[in-house]
Each structure stands twice: as C-alpha cells, then as structure tokens.
Amino acid sequence: VQLQASGGGWVQAGGSLRLSCVASKSISDFPAMGWYRQAPGGQREWVATRARAGASNVADSVKGRFTISTDNAQNTVSLQMTALQPEDTATYYCTAMARTTNYYGQGTLVTVSS
C-alpha cells in the first residue's frame, strides 16, 4: 500500500491544522489506520489509531486536542489538530496497520511557533 499525506504547514500556537492521508488501496483491508509523529532529533511516537470497527484512541499528550477519522469510501485517514503547541512540531506519518507490520507514508511536516 502507498500512503500520501498532506496538510502540514506552519501555524502559531493555539492554531489548528487538518492532516489527510490517501491510501492506494482500500483501508478496510487493514485492522486499523493511524498516525505517528517524529520530532526533530526525537523518536517516532504513536499519536492516534482508528480501528476498522470504529473505535479510536489518541495519545495522552494530544487527548482532547486531536481527533482521528477515516473515510472508507475515499480511502482516507485524517487527523484534526486543534490548540496546537510548539511541542507538537514534528513530521507526521500516516500508517496502515496490518497484523504483523505497519506501512508508513512519506510524512508531512507540522511546525508550531510560539
């Protein structure tokens, strides 16, 4: 599967961005879709997951600010980000979560200035 993410950019603290990711095949083929992020000099960390059955989970660091959604008809997974903070600055990667491995897209950079 190929994953194409978009929607990153520069925003001031307190602002919002919406990331989208289009998959090259049906996202219903995967048990879950999600987002990870990697800050400059940091390790990749999990941000959010949406299961095929519909349940969603987000990391504690973004709870109440980020919302994940999927559109099976469009084969997309989105991440609505609000109340952004400088510590949210990272490259965001969408992922298709198979049983034994995750597939990642190329990433989209989000920069939050204070």
Chimera marker file (.cmm) of the C-alpha trace (Angstrom):
<marker_set name="trace">
<marker id="1" x="0.000" y="0.000" z="0.000" r="1" g="1" b="0" radius="0.5"/>
<marker id="2" x="1.132" y="3.570" z="-0.708" r="1" g="1" b="0" radius="0.5"/>
<marker id="3" x="0.138" y="6.369" z="1.627" r="1" g="1" b="0" radius="0.5"/>
<marker id="4" x="0.166" y="10.041" z="0.623" r="1" g="1" b="0" radius="0.5"/>
<marker id="5" x="-0.125" y="12.539" z="3.475" r="1" g="1" b="0" radius="0.5"/>
<marker id="6" x="-0.855" y="16.233" z="3.124" r="1" g="1" b="0" radius="0.5"/>
<marker id="7" x="-1.983" y="19.225" z="5.130" r="1" g="1" b="0" radius="0.5"/>
<marker id="8" x="1.127" y="20.049" z="7.120" r="1" g="1" b="0" radius="0.5"/>
<marker id="9" x="2.494" y="23.545" z="7.401" r="1" g="1" b="0" radius="0.5"/>
<marker id="10" x="3.330" y="26.359" z="9.743" r="1" g="1" b="0" radius="0.5"/>
<marker id="11" x="0.917" y="27.567" z="12.394" r="1" g="1" b="0" radius="0.5"/>
<marker id="12" x="1.057" y="29.703" z="15.501" r="1" g="1" b="0" radius="0.5"/>
<marker id="13" x="0.475" y="28.188" z="18.919" r="1" g="1" b="0" radius="0.5"/>
<marker id="14" x="-3.213" y="27.756" z="19.569" r="1" g="1" b="0" radius="0.5"/>
<marker id="15" x="-3.978" y="27.243" z="15.900" r="1" g="1" b="0" radius="0.5"/>
<marker id="16" x="-5.399" y="24.272" z="14.035" r="1" g="1" b="0" radius="0.5"/>
<marker id="17" x="-4.439" y="22.068" z="11.125" r="1" g="1" b="0" radius="0.5"/>
<marker id="18" x="-6.060" y="19.100" z="9.436" r="1" g="1" b="0" radius="0.5"/>
<marker id="19" x="-3.885" y="16.352" z="8.044" r="1" g="1" b="0" radius="0.5"/>
<marker id="20" x="-5.178" y="13.943" z="5.427" r="1" g="1" b="0" radius="0.5"/>
<marker id="21" x="-3.757" y="10.737" z="4.028" r="1" g="1" b="0" radius="0.5"/>
<marker id="22" x="-4.922" y="8.864" z="0.951" r="1" g="1" b="0" radius="0.5"/>
<marker id="23" x="-4.225" y="5.158" z="0.632" r="1" g="1" b="0" radius="0.5"/>
<marker id="24" x="-3.631" y="3.399" z="-2.690" r="1" g="1" b="0" radius="0.5"/>
<marker id="25" x="-5.912" y="0.531" z="-1.686" r="1" g="1" b="0" radius="0.5"/>
<marker id="26" x="-8.944" y="0.006" z="0.464" r="1" g="1" b="0" radius="0.5"/>
<marker id="27" x="-8.288" y="0.963" z="4.071" r="1" g="1" b="0" radius="0.5"/>
<marker id="28" x="-10.890" y="-1.613" z="5.056" r="1" g="1" b="0" radius="0.5"/>
<marker id="29" x="-8.235" y="-4.219" z="4.274" r="1" g="1" b="0" radius="0.5"/>
<marker id="30" x="-6.377" y="-3.138" z="7.395" r="1" g="1" b="0" radius="0.5"/>
<marker id="31" x="-7.402" y="-3.754" z="11.021" r="1" g="1" b="0" radius="0.5"/>
<marker id="32" x="-6.589" y="-0.125" z="11.805" r="1" g="1" b="0" radius="0.5"/>
<marker id="33" x="-5.264" y="3.143" z="10.442" r="1" g="1" b="0" radius="0.5"/>
<marker id="34" x="-3.282" y="5.669" z="12.414" r="1" g="1" b="0" radius="0.5"/>
<marker id="35" x="-0.830" y="8.488" z="12.784" r="1" g="1" b="0" radius="0.5"/>
<marker id="36" x="2.658" y="8.663" z="14.238" r="1" g="1" b="0" radius="0.5"/>
<marker id="37" x="4.949" y="11.656" z="14.565" r="1" g="1" b="0" radius="0.5"/>
<marker id="38" x="8.648" y="12.285" z="14.891" r="1" g="1" b="0" radius="0.5"/>
<marker id="39" x="10.003" y="15.493" z="16.320" r="1" g="1" b="0" radius="0.5"/>
<marker id="40" x="13.394" y="16.805" z="15.164" r="1" g="1" b="0" radius="0.5"/>
<marker id="41" x="16.052" y="14.698" z="16.872" r="1" g="1" b="0" radius="0.5"/>
<marker id="42" x="13.418" y="12.525" z="18.502" r="1" g="1" b="0" radius="0.5"/>
<marker id="43" x="11.988" y="9.063" z="18.102" r="1" g="1" b="0" radius="0.5"/>
<marker id="44" x="8.840" y="8.214" z="16.242" r="1" g="1" b="0" radius="0.5"/>
<marker id="45" x="5.879" y="8.162" z="18.614" r="1" g="1" b="0" radius="0.5"/>
<marker id="46" x="2.331" y="6.982" z="18.265" r="1" g="1" b="0" radius="0.5"/>
<marker id="47" x="-0.346" y="9.674" z="18.064" r="1" g="1" b="0" radius="0.5"/>
<marker id="48" x="-3.694" y="8.109" z="17.202" r="1" g="1" b="0" radius="0.5"/>
<marker id="49" x="-5.391" y="4.974" z="15.906" r="1" g="1" b="0" radius="0.5"/>
<marker id="50" x="-8.774" y="4.271" z="14.438" r="1" g="1" b="0" radius="0.5"/>
<marker id="51" x="-9.796" y="0.635" z="14.238" r="1" g="1" b="0" radius="0.5"/>
<marker id="52" x="-11.741" y="-0.815" z="11.335" r="1" g="1" b="0" radius="0.5"/>
<marker id="53" x="-14.620" y="-1.448" z="13.740" r="1" g="1" b="0" radius="0.5"/>
<marker id="54" x="-14.714" y="2.258" z="14.561" r="1" g="1" b="0" radius="0.5"/>
<marker id="55" x="-13.018" y="2.642" z="17.952" r="1" g="1" b="0" radius="0.5"/>
<marker id="56" x="-10.493" y="5.464" z="18.215" r="1" g="1" b="0" radius="0.5"/>
<marker id="57" x="-7.608" y="6.078" z="20.597" r="1" g="1" b="0" radius="0.5"/>
<marker id="58" x="-5.237" y="9.001" z="20.932" r="1" g="1" b="0" radius="0.5"/>
<marker id="59" x="-2.074" y="9.521" z="22.941" r="1" g="1" b="0" radius="0.5"/>
<marker id="60" x="-2.440" y="11.245" z="26.293" r="1" g="1" b="0" radius="0.5"/>
<marker id="61" x="-0.301" y="14.128" z="25.043" r="1" g="1" b="0" radius="0.5"/>
<marker id="62" x="-2.904" y="15.056" z="22.411" r="1" g="1" b="0" radius="0.5"/>
<marker id="63" x="-6.105" y="13.892" z="24.079" r="1" g="1" b="0" radius="0.5"/>
<marker id="64" x="-8.846" y="16.467" z="23.839" r="1" g="1" b="0" radius="0.5"/>
<marker id="65" x="-6.994" y="18.317" z="21.052" r="1" g="1" b="0" radius="0.5"/>
<marker id="66" x="-6.543" y="15.796" z="18.213" r="1" g="1" b="0" radius="0.5"/>
<marker id="67" x="-9.258" y="13.729" z="16.540" r="1" g="1" b="0" radius="0.5"/>
<marker id="68" x="-8.715" y="10.891" z="14.095" r="1" g="1" b="0" radius="0.5"/>
<marker id="69" x="-11.268" y="9.916" z="11.476" r="1" g="1" b="0" radius="0.5"/>
<marker id="70" x="-11.480" y="7.659" z="8.444" r="1" g="1" b="0" radius="0.5"/>
<marker id="71" x="-13.481" y="7.693" z="5.229" r="1" g="1" b="0" radius="0.5"/>
<marker id="72" x="-13.717" y="4.233" z="3.735" r="1" g="1" b="0" radius="0.5"/>
<marker id="73" x="-15.286" y="5.494" z="0.518" r="1" g="1" b="0" radius="0.5"/>
<marker id="74" x="-12.338" y="7.822" z="-0.102" r="1" g="1" b="0" radius="0.5"/>
<marker id="75" x="-9.708" y="5.525" z="1.468" r="1" g="1" b="0" radius="0.5"/>
<marker id="76" x="-8.514" y="8.358" z="3.655" r="1" g="1" b="0" radius="0.5"/>
<marker id="77" x="-7.494" y="8.818" z="7.256" r="1" g="1" b="0" radius="0.5"/>
<marker id="78" x="-7.461" y="12.307" z="8.724" r="1" g="1" b="0" radius="0.5"/>
<marker id="79" x="-6.128" y="13.964" z="11.843" r="1" g="1" b="0" radius="0.5"/>
<marker id="80" x="-7.827" y="17.129" z="13.044" r="1" g="1" b="0" radius="0.5"/>
<marker id="81" x="-5.424" y="19.019" z="15.297" r="1" g="1" b="0" radius="0.5"/>
<marker id="82" x="-6.521" y="21.921" z="17.464" r="1" g="1" b="0" radius="0.5"/>
<marker id="83" x="-4.891" y="24.001" z="20.190" r="1" g="1" b="0" radius="0.5"/>
<marker id="84" x="-1.513" y="23.214" z="18.685" r="1" g="1" b="0" radius="0.5"/>
<marker id="85" x="1.552" y="23.776" z="20.827" r="1" g="1" b="0" radius="0.5"/>
<marker id="86" x="5.246" y="24.107" z="19.924" r="1" g="1" b="0" radius="0.5"/>
<marker id="87" x="5.835" y="20.599" z="21.275" r="1" g="1" b="0" radius="0.5"/>
<marker id="88" x="3.538" y="19.286" z="18.538" r="1" g="1" b="0" radius="0.5"/>
<marker id="89" x="6.161" y="20.291" z="15.969" r="1" g="1" b="0" radius="0.5"/>
<marker id="90" x="7.066" y="17.104" z="14.107" r="1" g="1" b="0" radius="0.5"/>
<marker id="91" x="6.823" y="15.213" z="10.881" r="1" g="1" b="0" radius="0.5"/>
<marker id="92" x="3.516" y="13.348" z="10.932" r="1" g="1" b="0" radius="0.5"/>
<marker id="93" x="3.228" y="9.952" z="9.265" r="1" g="1" b="0" radius="0.5"/>
<marker id="94" x="0.038" y="8.146" z="8.484" r="1" g="1" b="0" radius="0.5"/>
<marker id="95" x="0.133" y="4.396" z="8.839" r="1" g="1" b="0" radius="0.5"/>
<marker id="96" x="-1.826" y="1.390" z="7.691" r="1" g="1" b="0" radius="0.5"/>
<marker id="97" x="-1.671" y="-1.156" z="10.497" r="1" g="1" b="0" radius="0.5"/>
<marker id="98" x="-1.605" y="-4.744" z="9.320" r="1" g="1" b="0" radius="0.5"/>
<marker id="99" x="-1.430" y="-7.741" z="11.657" r="1" g="1" b="0" radius="0.5"/>
<marker id="100" x="2.346" y="-8.073" z="11.576" r="1" g="1" b="0" radius="0.5"/>
<marker id="101" x="3.629" y="-4.733" z="10.323" r="1" g="1" b="0" radius="0.5"/>
<marker id="102" x="2.813" y="-1.074" z="9.819" r="1" g="1" b="0" radius="0.5"/>
<marker id="103" x="3.072" y="0.672" z="6.473" r="1" g="1" b="0" radius="0.5"/>
<marker id="104" x="4.074" y="4.330" z="6.558" r="1" g="1" b="0" radius="0.5"/>
<marker id="105" x="3.672" y="7.213" z="4.151" r="1" g="1" b="0" radius="0.5"/>
<marker id="106" x="6.291" y="9.849" z="3.417" r="1" g="1" b="0" radius="0.5"/>
<marker id="107" x="5.248" y="12.224" z="6.193" r="1" g="1" b="0" radius="0.5"/>
<marker id="108" x="4.086" y="15.810" z="6.340" r="1" g="1" b="0" radius="0.5"/>
<marker id="109" x="5.824" y="18.451" z="8.433" r="1" g="1" b="0" radius="0.5"/>
<marker id="110" x="3.940" y="20.453" z="11.047" r="1" g="1" b="0" radius="0.5"/>
<marker id="111" x="5.692" y="23.445" z="12.591" r="1" g="1" b="0" radius="0.5"/>
<marker id="112" x="4.100" y="25.270" z="15.521" r="1" g="1" b="0" radius="0.5"/>
<marker id="113" x="5.630" y="28.580" z="16.558" r="1" g="1" b="0" radius="0.5"/>
<marker id="114" x="5.249" y="30.130" z="19.985" r="1" g="1" b="0" radius="0.5"/>
<link id1="1" id2="2" r="1" g="1" b="0" radius="0.2"/>
<link id1="2" id2="3" r="1" g="1" b="0" radius="0.2"/>
<link id1="3" id2="4" r="1" g="1" b="0" radius="0.2"/>
<link id1="4" id2="5" r="1" g="1" b="0" radius="0.2"/>
<link id1="5" id2="6" r="1" g="1" b="0" radius="0.2"/>
<link id1="6" id2="7" r="1" g="1" b="0" radius="0.2"/>
<link id1="7" id2="8" r="1" g="1" b="0" radius="0.2"/>
<link id1="8" id2="9" r="1" g="1" b="0" radius="0.2"/>
<link id1="9" id2="10" r="1" g="1" b="0" radius="0.2"/>
<link id1="10" id2="11" r="1" g="1" b="0" radius="0.2"/>
<link id1="11" id2="12" r="1" g="1" b="0" radius="0.2"/>
<link id1="12" id2="13" r="1" g="1" b="0" radius="0.2"/>
<link id1="13" id2="14" r="1" g="1" b="0" radius="0.2"/>
<link id1="14" id2="15" r="1" g="1" b="0" radius="0.2"/>
<link id1="15" id2="16" r="1" g="1" b="0" radius="0.2"/>
<link id1="16" id2="17" r="1" g="1" b="0" radius="0.2"/>
<link id1="17" id2="18" r="1" g="1" b="0" radius="0.2"/>
<link id1="18" id2="19" r="1" g="1" b="0" radius="0.2"/>
<link id1="19" id2="20" r="1" g="1" b="0" radius="0.2"/>
<link id1="20" id2="21" r="1" g="1" b="0" radius="0.2"/>
<link id1="21" id2="22" r="1" g="1" b="0" radius="0.2"/>
<link id1="22" id2="23" r="1" g="1" b="0" radius="0.2"/>
<link id1="23" id2="24" r="1" g="1" b="0" radius="0.2"/>
<link id1="24" id2="25" r="1" g="1" b="0" radius="0.2"/>
<link id1="25" id2="26" r="1" g="1" b="0" radius="0.2"/>
<link id1="26" id2="27" r="1" g="1" b="0" radius="0.2"/>
<link id1="27" id2="28" r="1" g="1" b="0" radius="0.2"/>
<link id1="28" id2="29" r="1" g="1" b="0" radius="0.2"/>
<link id1="29" id2="30" r="1" g="1" b="0" radius="0.2"/>
<link id1="30" id2="31" r="1" g="1" b="0" radius="0.2"/>
<link id1="31" id2="32" r="1" g="1" b="0" radius="0.2"/>
<link id1="32" id2="33" r="1" g="1" b="0" radius="0.2"/>
<link id1="33" id2="34" r="1" g="1" b="0" radius="0.2"/>
<link id1="34" id2="35" r="1" g="1" b="0" radius="0.2"/>
<link id1="35" id2="36" r="1" g="1" b="0" radius="0.2"/>
<link id1="36" id2="37" r="1" g="1" b="0" radius="0.2"/>
<link id1="37" id2="38" r="1" g="1" b="0" radius="0.2"/>
<link id1="38" id2="39" r="1" g="1" b="0" radius="0.2"/>
<link id1="39" id2="40" r="1" g="1" b="0" radius="0.2"/>
<link id1="40" id2="41" r="1" g="1" b="0" radius="0.2"/>
<link id1="41" id2="42" r="1" g="1" b="0" radius="0.2"/>
<link id1="42" id2="43" r="1" g="1" b="0" radius="0.2"/>
<link id1="43" id2="44" r="1" g="1" b="0" radius="0.2"/>
<link id1="44" id2="45" r="1" g="1" b="0" radius="0.2"/>
<link id1="45" id2="46" r="1" g="1" b="0" radius="0.2"/>
<link id1="46" id2="47" r="1" g="1" b="0" radius="0.2"/>
<link id1="47" id2="48" r="1" g="1" b="0" radius="0.2"/>
<link id1="48" id2="49" r="1" g="1" b="0" radius="0.2"/>
<link id1="49" id2="50" r="1" g="1" b="0" radius="0.2"/>
<link id1="50" id2="51" r="1" g="1" b="0" radius="0.2"/>
<link id1="51" id2="52" r="1" g="1" b="0" radius="0.2"/>
<link id1="52" id2="53" r="1" g="1" b="0" radius="0.2"/>
<link id1="53" id2="54" r="1" g="1" b="0" radius="0.2"/>
<link id1="54" id2="55" r="1" g="1" b="0" radius="0.2"/>
<link id1="55" id2="56" r="1" g="1" b="0" radius="0.2"/>
<link id1="56" id2="57" r="1" g="1" b="0" radius="0.2"/>
<link id1="57" id2="58" r="1" g="1" b="0" radius="0.2"/>
<link id1="58" id2="59" r="1" g="1" b="0" radius="0.2"/>
<link id1="59" id2="60" r="1" g="1" b="0" radius="0.2"/>
<link id1="60" id2="61" r="1" g="1" b="0" radius="0.2"/>
<link id1="61" id2="62" r="1" g="1" b="0" radius="0.2"/>
<link id1="62" id2="63" r="1" g="1" b="0" radius="0.2"/>
<link id1="63" id2="64" r="1" g="1" b="0" radius="0.2"/>
<link id1="64" id2="65" r="1" g="1" b="0" radius="0.2"/>
<link id1="65" id2="66" r="1" g="1" b="0" radius="0.2"/>
<link id1="66" id2="67" r="1" g="1" b="0" radius="0.2"/>
<link id1="67" id2="68" r="1" g="1" b="0" radius="0.2"/>
<link id1="68" id2="69" r="1" g="1" b="0" radius="0.2"/>
<link id1="69" id2="70" r="1" g="1" b="0" radius="0.2"/>
<link id1="70" id2="71" r="1" g="1" b="0" radius="0.2"/>
<link id1="71" id2="72" r="1" g="1" b="0" radius="0.2"/>
<link id1="72" id2="73" r="1" g="1" b="0" radius="0.2"/>
<link id1="73" id2="74" r="1" g="1" b="0" radius="0.2"/>
<link id1="74" id2="75" r="1" g="1" b="0" radius="0.2"/>
<link id1="75" id2="76" r="1" g="1" b="0" radius="0.2"/>
<link id1="76" id2="77" r="1" g="1" b="0" radius="0.2"/>
<link id1="77" id2="78" r="1" g="1" b="0" radius="0.2"/>
<link id1="78" id2="79" r="1" g="1" b="0" radius="0.2"/>
<link id1="79" id2="80" r="1" g="1" b="0" radius="0.2"/>
<link id1="80" id2="81" r="1" g="1" b="0" radius="0.2"/>
<link id1="81" id2="82" r="1" g="1" b="0" radius="0.2"/>
<link id1="82" id2="83" r="1" g="1" b="0" radius="0.2"/>
<link id1="83" id2="84" r="1" g="1" b="0" radius="0.2"/>
<link id1="84" id2="85" r="1" g="1" b="0" radius="0.2"/>
<link id1="85" id2="86" r="1" g="1" b="0" radius="0.2"/>
<link id1="86" id2="87" r="1" g="1" b="0" radius="0.2"/>
<link id1="87" id2="88" r="1" g="1" b="0" radius="0.2"/>
<link id1="88" id2="89" r="1" g="1" b="0" radius="0.2"/>
<link id1="89" id2="90" r="1" g="1" b="0" radius="0.2"/>
<link id1="90" id2="91" r="1" g="1" b="0" radius="0.2"/>
<link id1="91" id2="92" r="1" g="1" b="0" radius="0.2"/>
<link id1="92" id2="93" r="1" g="1" b="0" radius="0.2"/>
<link id1="93" id2="94" r="1" g="1" b="0" radius="0.2"/>
<link id1="94" id2="95" r="1" g="1" b="0" radius="0.2"/>
<link id1="95" id2="96" r="1" g="1" b="0" radius="0.2"/>
<link id1="96" id2="97" r="1" g="1" b="0" radius="0.2"/>
<link id1="97" id2="98" r="1" g="1" b="0" radius="0.2"/>
<link id1="98" id2="99" r="1" g="1" b="0" radius="0.2"/>
<link id1="99" id2="100" r="1" g="1" b="0" radius="0.2"/>
<link id1="100" id2="101" r="1" g="1" b="0" radius="0.2"/>
<link id1="101" id2="102" r="1" g="1" b="0" radius="0.2"/>
<link id1="102" id2="103" r="1" g="1" b="0" radius="0.2"/>
<link id1="103" id2="104" r="1" g="1" b="0" radius="0.2"/>
<link id1="104" id2="105" r="1" g="1" b="0" radius="0.2"/>
<link id1="105" id2="106" r="1" g="1" b="0" radius="0.2"/>
<link id1="106" id2="107" r="1" g="1" b="0" radius="0.2"/>
<link id1="107" id2="108" r="1" g="1" b="0" radius="0.2"/>
<link id1="108" id2="109" r="1" g="1" b="0" radius="0.2"/>
<link id1="109" id2="110" r="1" g="1" b="0" radius="0.2"/>
<link id1="110" id2="111" r="1" g="1" b="0" radius="0.2"/>
<link id1="111" id2="112" r="1" g="1" b="0" radius="0.2"/>
<link id1="112" id2="113" r="1" g="1" b="0" radius="0.2"/>
<link id1="113" id2="114" r="1" g="1" b="0" radius="0.2"/>
</marker_set>
